[in-house]
Amino acid sequence: MSVESPCRKLCALDPVTRVCAGCLRTLDEIARWGRMSDKEKRDVLRRIESVAGGVEP
């Protein structure tokens, strides 16, 4: 079972942090998403959850 992208089609990168306001991924995570293993993707999703405080981006 593949891990779904957290993209919400609300792309807006912060120029300083380089984090998307829509999905809370870094520019590097967005660029690498298609090449990441499912484990790496789940790690990113856990980081997003911790940053968002349990609120879905």
N, CA and C of each residue as an Amber inpcrd file, in Angstrom:
protein
   171
   0.8560000  -1.1770000   0.0000000   0.0000000   0.0000000   0.0000000
   0.9000000   1.2380000   0.0000000   0.6900000   2.1200000  -0.9620000
   1.5430000   3.3050000  -1.0390000   1.0330000   4.4040000  -0.1070000
   1.9430000   5.2630000   0.2730000   1.6290000   6.3530000   1.1850000
   1.1750000   7.5520000   0.3630000   0.0260000   8.0870000   0.6880000
  -0.5500000   9.2090000  -0.0430000   0.1840000  10.5100000   0.2590000
   0.3120000  11.3360000  -0.7450000   0.9580000  12.6350000  -0.5780000
   0.0950000  13.5460000   0.2930000   0.7250000  14.3530000   1.1420000
  -0.0300000  15.2910000   1.9730000  -0.3960000  16.5780000   1.2120000
  -0.0640000  16.6470000  -0.0650000  -0.3370000  17.8550000  -0.8530000
  -1.8260000  18.1830000  -0.8300000  -2.1330000  19.4500000  -0.5790000
  -3.5200000  19.9290000  -0.5230000  -3.8270000  20.9010000  -1.6610000
  -2.8820000  21.0010000  -2.6010000  -3.0240000  21.9140000  -3.7470000
  -3.1840000  23.3630000  -3.2830000  -2.5280000  23.6850000  -2.1670000
  -2.5130000  25.0420000  -1.6200000  -1.0640000  25.4840000  -1.4700000
  -0.3170000  25.3430000  -2.5330000   1.1270000  25.5600000  -2.4870000
   1.4840000  27.0320000  -2.2550000   2.2720000  27.2600000  -1.2350000
   2.7830000  28.5920000  -0.9240000   4.0400000  28.4110000  -0.0800000
   5.1970000  28.4700000  -0.7270000   6.4540000  28.2730000  -0.0120000
   6.8930000  29.5310000   0.7080000   7.2510000  29.3640000   1.9650000
   7.8250000  30.4710000   2.7260000   9.2530000  30.6570000   2.2160000
   9.6080000  31.8690000   1.7990000  10.9360000  32.0830000   1.2180000
  12.0820000  31.9100000   2.2190000  11.7990000  32.0410000   3.4950000
  12.8480000  31.9120000   4.5080000  12.9960000  30.4560000   4.9540000
  11.8890000  29.8330000   5.3580000  11.9550000  28.4590000   5.8770000
  11.9130000  27.4170000   4.7710000  11.4370000  27.7980000   3.5910000
  11.2750000  26.8870000   2.4490000  10.3450000  25.7350000   2.8020000
   9.3000000  26.0580000   3.5730000   8.2710000  25.0970000   3.9520000
   6.9640000  25.5340000   3.3160000   6.2350000  24.5780000   2.7600000
   4.9540000  24.8790000   2.1230000   3.8830000  25.1000000   3.1950000
   3.1530000  26.1930000   3.0770000   2.0840000  26.5000000   4.0310000
   0.9010000  25.5410000   3.8710000   0.7610000  24.9400000   2.6960000
  -0.3570000  24.0310000   2.4510000  -0.1600000  22.6470000   3.0380000
   1.0190000  22.0500000   2.8040000   1.2370000  20.6650000   3.2490000
   2.2900000  20.5360000   4.3450000   2.9790000  21.6120000   4.6510000
   4.0020000  21.6730000   5.6970000   5.2550000  20.8470000   5.3930000
   5.4350000  20.4830000   4.1250000   6.6660000  19.7940000   3.7450000
   7.7130000  20.8230000   3.3450000   8.9750000  20.4170000   3.4950000
  10.0670000  21.2690000   3.0430000  10.1750000  21.1420000   1.5230000
  10.8730000  22.0840000   0.9210000  11.0750000  22.0360000  -0.5230000
  11.7670000  20.7270000  -0.9160000  12.7380000  20.2940000  -0.1260000
  13.4350000  19.0360000  -0.3920000  12.4850000  17.8450000  -0.3140000
  11.6080000  17.8240000   0.6860000  10.6550000  16.7200000   0.8240000
   9.6880000  16.6770000  -0.3570000   9.2560000  17.8420000  -0.8110000
   8.3540000  17.9050000  -1.9690000   9.0550000  17.3560000  -3.2020000
  10.2900000  17.7870000  -3.4170000  11.0410000  17.3690000  -4.6010000
  11.3420000  15.8730000  -4.5910000  11.6030000  15.3130000  -3.4180000
  12.0020000  13.9070000  -3.3190000  10.8340000  12.9440000  -3.1090000
   9.6300000  13.4320000  -2.8730000   8.5010000  12.5920000  -2.4800000
   8.3280000  11.3650000  -3.3850000   8.3870000  11.5380000  -4.6650000
   8.1770000  10.4290000  -5.5990000   9.2570000   9.3680000  -5.5400000
  10.4140000   9.6930000  -5.0150000  11.5330000   8.7500000  -4.9190000
  11.7190000   8.2000000  -3.5070000  10.9560000   8.7040000  -2.5450000
  11.0870000   8.2420000  -1.1570000  10.4740000   6.8600000  -0.9850000
  11.0410000   6.1090000  -0.0470000  10.4270000   4.8330000   0.3350000
   9.1800000   5.1480000   1.1700000   8.3190000   4.1480000   1.3390000
   7.1280000   4.3570000   2.1680000   7.5150000   4.7210000   3.5960000
   8.6040000   4.1420000   4.1030000   9.0600000   4.4720000   5.4560000
   9.4450000   5.9450000   5.5400000  10.1800000   6.4300000   4.5490000
  10.5730000   7.8480000   4.5450000   9.3390000   8.7470000   4.4820000
   8.3610000   8.3610000   3.6700000   7.1280000   9.1520000   3.5570000
   6.3830000   9.1870000   4.8910000   6.3010000   8.0290000   5.5590000
   5.6280000   7.9990000   6.8680000   6.3780000   8.8470000   7.8860000
   7.7080000   8.8630000   7.8000000   8.5060000   9.7220000   8.6860000
   8.1660000  11.1930000   8.4480000   8.0350000  11.5780000   7.1910000
   7.6670000  12.9610000   6.8610000   6.2790000  13.2720000   7.4170000
   5.3400000  12.3560000   7.2340000   3.9780000  12.5860000   7.7360000
   3.9540000  12.7170000   9.2570000   4.7760000  11.9290000   9.9550000
   4.8530000  12.0510000  11.4240000   5.4250000  13.4170000  11.8160000
   6.4460000  13.8770000  11.0930000   7.0210000  15.1870000  11.3810000
   5.9780000  16.2830000  11.1570000   5.2210000  16.1640000  10.0750000
   4.1780000  17.1480000   9.7780000   3.1420000  17.1660000  10.9030000
   2.7260000  15.9880000  11.3530000   1.7530000  15.9110000  12.4540000
   2.2750000  16.5860000  13.7080000   3.5590000  16.3950000  14.0100000
   4.1180000  17.0040000  15.2190000   4.1970000  18.5200000  15.0890000
   4.5140000  18.9980000  13.9020000   4.5930000  20.4500000  13.6580000
   3.1950000  21.0650000  13.6900000   2.2360000  20.3630000  13.1180000
   0.8760000  20.8790000  13.0260000   0.1130000  20.7130000  14.3430000
   0.6960000  20.0170000  15.3030000   0.0270000  19.8190000  16.5900000
  -1.2110000  18.9440000  16.4610000  -1.1590000  17.9750000  15.5330000
  -2.2970000  17.0700000  15.3640000  -3.3550000  17.6010000  14.4320000
  -3.2180000  18.8490000  14.0060000  -4.1670000  19.4400000  13.0630000
  -3.6900000  19.1240000  11.6670000  -4.5630000  18.5530000  10.8520000
  -4.1640000  18.1920000   9.5060000  -3.8940000  19.4470000   8.6920000
  -2.7800000  19.4540000   7.9320000  -2.4470000  20.6330000   7.1260000
  -3.4680000  20.9150000   6.0680000
